[in-house]
Amino acid sequence: SGDYKFKRDYFPSDYNMIVDTPTKDIITSINFYQNVLVILTENNIFMLKGMNPYDFILTSINRTIGCKYGWTARVVGNYLYFMSIEGLYKLKSVYNTDERLNVEEVDFRVKSLFLDNASDYIAYAFKGNYHLVELTPYTYDETFDKVSGNGKIYI
């Protein structure tokens, strides 16, 4: 009994699927985007679509780029934004191309922020914008009173 749709651990099947990637990298994020599940690994992007777990089809979307930090993958409007090893990108389409026509670089300047201090940032979607927020740890003055610093928000 109860309202199962609000329970995050509910999945109405005992079906398991093994996702085998060519580089054997791990899944960093799974997102619902354009009516399919988009599976992001560090080096690849796949989609999983179907009506029930027994007819799911796994298809490659892009084999040249992936999501390095799974927590950065967020759907905003018609795009799925994610941080790759090369910088911030957006997925524009779930259709595979031989080149990178289905992804687009958003801002190369944020790349250097994440390579060393990835845990010092959070990503979220709010009012149709993608936000990267720099977390600033508390600092203390000479009397050990807490003083907060100023973090940056990238939109």
N, C-alpha and C positions, 0 to 999 in steps of 0.2 A: 504494500500500500504506500501511499505518499506520492509526492510529486517528484518523479525521477529526473525530470528535465533540468532541475536546478542542482543536481548532485554532480559534481565535477568528476567523480570516479566512476560514474555509471557508463557502461558500454554494453549494449544489449546482445552481445555475442561472445563466444569463446574463440572466435576466429583470430589467428595470428598470421602476420605476413612478414617474411624476411625480405628486406631491401638490400640487394647486393649491388654495391657501387664498384666501378672499375678500379678505383684507387683505394677501396676498402676504408674510406673515411666514415666518420660517425655522423649521425643526424644531429644537426644543431638546432633546427626549428621546424615545426609543422604548423602551417597557417591555412585557414579557409579563405580562398581568394578566387573570384570569378567562378563560383559554384563547384570548385574542386579543392582537394587538399594539396597544397604545395609543400613538398618536402625539400628542405634546404640542408645540404651537407656543406662541409668546408670547401669543396671543390666542384659541386654539381647542384643542379636544381631539377627536381622531378615533380610530376603531378600524379595524383592517385584519384581516379574517378570511377564511378559506377553507382548502381542503385542499391546494392547491398554488398556485404563483405565477400560474397561468393562470386561476384562478377566484377570485382575491382580490377582495373587495368593500370599498371604502372608505366608511365611514359617519361622519357627524358625531355626536359625543357631546354636546358643549357648545360653543356659539359665543359665549359671553359671558365666558369665563375661560380662561386658559392658564397655562403654566409659564414664568416669566421666567428662572429659573436651572435649566437641565437637570440639573445635578449633584445637585439636591435631590430629584429624583423617585425614590422608593423604594417598593417594595411591602412592606407589613407586614401580615400576616394577611389580612383581607378588604378592605383598602383600599390605594389608591395615593396616597401623600402627595407633595405638590409645593409649591414656593414660587411663588406668583403675584405680580404687581405689588401685589396687595391684601393679601398675607400668606400664612400657611401654610394650605393646604387639603388635603382628602382627597377622592378620587374614590370614591364608594360603589357605583356601578353603571355599566356600559357602555351602558345604555339612554338614549337621548336624551330630554330633556324640554324643554318650552318655557321653563321657568324653571330655576333652579339647584338643582333637587331632587336631582340626582345628585352634587352636590358639597356639602361642608360645611366651613365655616371651623373651623380647629383652635385657633389662638391668634393673635389680632390683635396682641398685644404684641411679637411678634418681627419685625413688618414693618419697623420703623425700623432694625433691625440690618443688614438686607440691602441696603437701597437704596443705602447709601454704601459699605459694606465687604463686598460679596458674596464677594470672594476670600479673606476672612479666616475663612471657615467651611467645614466639610465636613459632609456628611450621610451617614448609613449606618443600616442596620437591624441590630439585634443582639438576640437572645433575645426576639423578638416586640415590640420597641419601636423607635420611630423616634427617632434621635438627631441633633441639630444640635450641632456642636462648634465653639466659638470657638477659633481658632488664635491662640496668643499668641506673638509673636516673642520671640526671646531678647533680653535686655537685658544690658548690660555695666556693671560697676562701675568705679571710678576706676583700678583696676589692670588693666583690660581682661580680667578674668575673666568668663566667661559666667555669667549669672544667669538662671534661667528664671522666667517670670511664671506666674500662675495663669489658665488659661482657664476658660470656663464650658461646661458640658454641659447642653443642653436636651433633655429626654426627653418 
